[in-house]
Amino acid sequence: MTKKLLRKILGRDIFGNLLRVGNYLTLPKPIQRLPEEQELIDEKTKDLSLYDYSTCPFCIKVRRFMHENNINIQILDASNNETHKSDLLAYGGKQQVPCLRIPQQDSDDVWLYESDDIISYLKKQIL
Ligand SMILES: N[C@@H](CCC(=O)N[C@@H](CS)C(=O)NCC(=O)O)C(=O)O
């Protein structure tokens, strides 16, 4: 009964949606920078994209880090959007999220999997 009600409210992925709501309700305030500092960071992230599922705990971890650090990256839904889903598999090599797509100047894009590796990359290359 309770499970049925929760399912009605939260959809099929009860755990993922609870996590998503919990995350939303406890989001910290994003760090505030001087406008010129924020512009530099936005310039570095403008061509990046994060392939994502809204209820994936590993994606939520990365999105939370981005929110906290005021890192603006285009988020692409690889769960419901067929183009993003098939691009992720065709070019990234596997159907796993989160995945950060990093365009390169003179070579193929880098498709970076693993939430911890994505956060490390953002810490080292963007912040
Ligand atoms: N160790 C990975 C785990 C990522 C993971 O398991 N992602 C799940 C979604 S929560 C996934 O993409 N599963 C493949 C699928 O759903 O097709 C990380 O930290 O990023």
PDBQT file of the ligand as one rigid body, heavy atoms in Angstrom, charges set to zero:
ROOT
HETATM    1  N1  LIG A 201      31.145   3.886 -11.113  1.00  0.00    +0.000 N 
HETATM    2  C1  LIG A 201      30.262   4.655 -11.951  1.00  0.00    +0.000 C 
HETATM    3  C2  LIG A 201      28.859   4.077 -11.831  1.00  0.00    +0.000 C 
HETATM    4  C3  LIG A 201      27.897   4.707 -12.841  1.00  0.00    +0.000 C 
HETATM    5  C4  LIG A 201      26.620   3.895 -12.992  1.00  0.00    +0.000 C 
HETATM    6  O1  LIG A 201      26.493   2.765 -12.475  1.00  0.00    +0.000 OA
HETATM    7  N2  LIG A 201      25.659   4.451 -13.711  1.00  0.00    +0.000 N 
HETATM    8  C5  LIG A 201      24.443   3.743 -13.996  1.00  0.00    +0.000 C 
HETATM    9  C6  LIG A 201      23.216   4.628 -13.738  1.00  0.00    +0.000 C 
HETATM   10  S1  LIG A 201      23.043   4.987 -12.033  1.00  0.00    +0.000 SA
HETATM   11  C7  LIG A 201      24.420   3.392 -15.476  1.00  0.00    +0.000 C 
HETATM   12  O2  LIG A 201      24.784   4.197 -16.303  1.00  0.00    +0.000 OA
HETATM   13  N3  LIG A 201      23.964   2.178 -15.806  1.00  0.00    +0.000 N 
HETATM   14  C8  LIG A 201      23.842   1.770 -17.190  1.00  0.00    +0.000 C 
HETATM   15  C9  LIG A 201      22.446   1.892 -17.718  1.00  0.00    +0.000 C 
HETATM   16  O3  LIG A 201      21.552   2.329 -16.972  1.00  0.00    +0.000 OA
HETATM   17  O4  LIG A 201      22.251   1.619 -18.898  1.00  0.00    +0.000 OA
HETATM   18  C10 LIG A 201      30.331   6.130 -11.559  1.00  0.00    +0.000 C 
HETATM   19  O5  LIG A 201      30.727   6.432 -10.412  1.00  0.00    +0.000 OA
HETATM   20  O6  LIG A 201      30.060   7.001 -12.412  1.00  0.00    +0.000 OA
ENDROOT
TORSDOF 0
